[in-house]
Amino acid sequence: MQKVLYIEDSAINTYIVKKIISDLGYQMITAYDGAEGITQAEKITPDLILIDLVLPDIHGVDVAKHLRSLDTFKTTPIIALTATESPAMKEECLAAGFNDYLEKPVSKTRLITTIEKFMGISV
């Protein structure tokens, strides 16, 4: 079963995304801050990583930069899923190695389409 790591400090957002991920047939692992996210990523080697940008300890951009610095995550899809709506932040995320940038609230259809695109499934 393919694994998705979601690094998010909001229990409500985690619950909503977990339902969508589970309905798609993927296993979702959660982390509630950046440090835990890095630890979980190294432990489980997910097939896709979703990262909120505003986390309690490490900014999501710095989490992505750290993961991209590791050989294991050079090509793993990393998607920002954030309430930070800013063209400059989107550019910063893409420059830091994110593959895509989704603004919350994201529609269920857009989230599914994006996940399936990066999991290699045609939709």
Beta strands, then each sheet from edge to edge (+ up, - down):
strand 1: 3-7
strand 2: 27-31
strand 3: 48-51
strand 4: 78-82
strand 5: 100-103
sheet 1: 2+ 1+ 3+ 4+ 5+
end
